[in-house]
Amino acid sequence: MLVTPSQGAAVSDLTVIVVSWNVSELLDRCLCSLHEALERDGLQARVWVVDNGSSDGSVDMVRSRHPWVHVEALPENVGYVRANNLALAHLQGQGRAHWLLNPDTIVYPGTAVTLLHFLDTHARAGLVAPNLLNLDGSRQECAFRFPGLFQLLFALGLLPPRFYHTRLNGRYASDLFDRGTPFPVDHPLGAAMMVRDQTLVEVGPLDEGYFMYCEEIDWAWRMASAGWERWLLPHVAVTHVGGASSQQARPQTTAFLWESRARLYRAHRGRVTYLLARAAVLLTFRSRMRHAPSPTWADAYRRILEAWR
């Protein structure tokens, strides 16, 4: 059953956290699908929506259409990471696991209960995630190896595109997904990842040095360092629209992405790899800044250069 906001802090099977910003229609669809899935799965779940200062009526929509959801309405956009951590700080210890869902996802019966059962039966699994599908049912790339120099060069457009979807760029082979059996990964895409409560206790929450982007990579890297496994379960799925919030502020979110990458490489890659990556980024974005299409883009490129200097 779903645990309503008025039912106190009793321990449930699962807590679900959805951080949202100005995507009211997508959020409504996500919560409708989540409600049906959790009811059919028979899970005792507590659901939080953390709204990052939306101006599109998201908070009123959730309160009127989904009274079973606790809404944390923030006065401003504090970022994806801080918003999730706010919820995790309240919900730690109130569920066996915590499911971080993007608001542009559609959840299906069987997915949450399967992910939770995997955690229950694999003692060192700290993080699990489902297969992610596009709206047309095709598979998204949703699991990756930890990024190194080659992945960054692909992101800069400096390596041949024909190798983009290969192991050279940190991708897992298609046959691993086609087999339909769980397989270990370095990190999943963060749209629908479920973390064990005990892993959260040991590793800590997301790093708030990341406003958005790369936070799930850093989290998985810290879990790996602490001996926790990360798994992808390709036989269960969540549909993910992708980029619904971030595309609303593209120059700014581009800056956030590359600022986060700078932090990630400094934290987790050796000095030689970082210095080579830094040189590539500085050369590329100095060139782009000279040909910036607008002052807004020029400011974004300036922020990126400052982060990597």
N, C-alpha and C positions, 0 to 999 in steps of 0.2 A: 504494500500500500504506500501511497505518498504521504509524507509527513508534512502537515501544514504549518505555517509560521506560528500558530497559536499553541502548538503541541510541545513546546519546550525543547530541551537539548538531549533527549534520549538517544542512545546510540542506534544508528540505522545500518542497513547493509551498505549503503552507498550515499555519498553526497555528490551533487552535480552543480558545477559552477559555469555560468554563461556570462561572459563580459560583453557588453553591447554598447554601440555608439551609432545612433542615427540610422538604424536598419530595422525599423518597427515591423514592417511586413515580413521580413525574413525571420525576425525573432519570434513573431507570432506563429509562423509555420513550424519553426524549430520546436517551440514549446508544445504545440499541438501534437507533433509526432512523438516527442519525448513522453508526454503524458500517456499516450496510447501504448507505447512500447513498455514503459515501466509497469503499467497496470497489467499488461498481458504477461510480462516476465515475472510478476508476483514479487517484485523487489520492494523492500521498505527503503524509500529514498527521500532525501531532503534536498530541495532544489533552490539554489540562489541565483538571482540575476543581479549583477552589479552593473548599473548604468553609468556610463562615463559622461554625464552632463549632456545627454541627448536633447535636441530641440525639436524632435519630430513626434512627440507624444508617446514615446516608447514606454515611459514609466506608467502613465495613465492606462495605456493599453494592457500592460501586464497586470496591473492591479484590478482592472475590470474584467478581463477575459481569463485570467489565470490566478485566482485567489489562493491556490495551493502553493504558489511560488513566493518565497521571501524576496522582496525587492530592496536593494541597497542603492538609493539614488544619490549619486555624488554630484556636487555642484559644478564640477569641471572635469575635463578629461585628464585623468591622472596617468593614463597609459594602461596598456593591456596587463603588464606585469604587476604593477602596484594594485590594480583592481583585483586580480586573481589572488594576490597575497593577502589582501584585506579579507577576502572570503575564507581563504585557507586558515588564517589566524583564528577565525571564529569556529571553523568546522573541524579543525584537527582534533582527532579523538572521538568525533561524533559519527564516524563511519569506518568500515573496514578499508574502504578505498575512496578516492576522490576523482571524479570524471570532469576534466576541463573540456568543455564543448564550445566551439565557435557558434555564434548566433546564425550563421549562414549554413548550418548543417540540418540534415533530415535524418532522424533516428528511426531504426526499424526494430520490431520485436526480436528478441534473441541476442542482440548485440551486447547490450550491457551485462546481461546475466552470463554470457559466455566469457566476456573479458574478466568479470569478477571471479568466475569459477576457475579460470586459468591462474589467477593470482592465488586463489585458495589452494590449488594443487601443485604449484611450483614455488617452493619456499624462497628462492632467491630472485624471483621475478619482481622487480620493483616498479616497472613501467610497462604497460601494454597498450596497444593501439589497434584499431581495426583497419581493414582495407578502406580506402577512400575512393568514391565514385564521382564522376561528373554527372550533371543533370541528365545527360543522354545515356547514362549507364556505363560509359567507358571508364577505365581505371585511371586514377590519378597517380602520379609518383608520390608516394607517401612514406617512404623509408629510405634512409641514406646512411652512408658511411660518414664518419667525422671528417669535416672539410680540411683539406691541406692546400698546397700551392696550386695543384692542377684545377681544383674546383673554383678557386678564386680567379684563375686566369680564364676559365670558361665564363664566369660571371661578368668579367670585363670584356668579353668578346674577343679574346686574344688567341683562342685555340679553335681549330676547325669545327664547325657546327655538327658535322656528321658523327663526331665522337661524343656529342653532348649527352646522349642517353646511354652511356656505357659506364663500366666500372671505373674508367679513368676519371669520370666526373662523379664518382661516389654513388652510382646507381647499382641497385641489386637486379640480378637477372630475372627476366619475366617468368621463367619456369618455376622460380621459387613461389611466385604468386599463383601460378596455374596449378601447382600441386595441391593447394588448399590446406596445407598443414602449417602450423606455427613455425616461425624461424626467428632466430635472434638477429637483432639489428643494432647498429650504433645508436641511431636515434630515429624516431618517427617524426612526421610532420605534426605540428602541435594542435591540429584542429579538433582532435577527439581522443586525447591521450588520458589514460587512467593510471593513477599512481597509488600504490599501497600506502596506507596510513603510516605504517612503521618506517617505510622508506622516507616519507616526508619528515618524520621525527629525526631520523639519523642524518639526512642530507641537508635538510632545511628547505625553505621555500625557494621560489624563483629569485634570481638575482635582480634587484631593482635598479642596478646600473644599466640594465637594458630597458629602454622605454617601450620598445616593441621590436620584434624580429630577433632571432638567434637565441632567445631565452630558453627555448626547449632544448636546443643543442647544448648549451652550457649546463642545463639541469641534467640531461642524460650523461654528459661527460663527468659531472660530479658523482652521479650514481655509479658510473663505471669505476671511478676511482675508489668508491666505497664498497665495491664488490657486488653491486646490484645489477641484475640482468635487465635488458630491454628487449621486448618481443613484439613482433607484428603477427596478427592473426588474420590471414587473408580470406578465411572462410566466413567471416562476418564483415558487414560493411556499414558505412555511414556515407550518405551523399553530402558533398561539400561544394558549395558554389564557388568560394574562394575570392578573396580580395574585396569583399563587399564594403567594408569600412575603410580599408587603407587606400582604395582607389579614389576616395573623396578628396585626398590631399596629396597628389602624386609627387610633386617636388619635395615636399616635406617628408613623406614616407620613404622616398629614395634616400634622403639624408639619414633618416633613422636607420635604415637597413645597413648602410655602409659604416655609420658610426658604431653600430652593434657588431659588425664584423671586425672592426678594429679592436674592440674590447675582447671579443672571442679569441682572436688570434694571439693577442698579447697574453691572455690567461692560459691558453691550452696548447700553444705550439711553441717549439723551440726558437731560440734567437735567430738562427739562420733562416728558417722558414718565414718567420715574421718579417725579417729585414727584406727578404726577396719579395714577399707579398706587398710590403710597404712601398718598395720602389715601383712595382707595377701599378699600384693604385695611384701614387702621386703623379707618375708620368701620364697615366690615362686621364685623370681628372683635371690636371693642368691644361691638357689639350681641350677637353670638353668645356672648361670654363672660358677659354678664348672664343668658343663658338656657342655660348649659351643662348638658347632661343628667347629668354626673357630674364628680367632681373630676379624673378623668383627662382628660376633654375640656377642662375649664377650664385645666389645666396646658398642654395642647397649644395652646390659643388664646393663652395668656400667652406661650409661646415664639414664636408667630407675630408677636404685637405687638412683642416685643422685637427680632425680626429686622428688622422694617420700620421701627422707630423710628430 
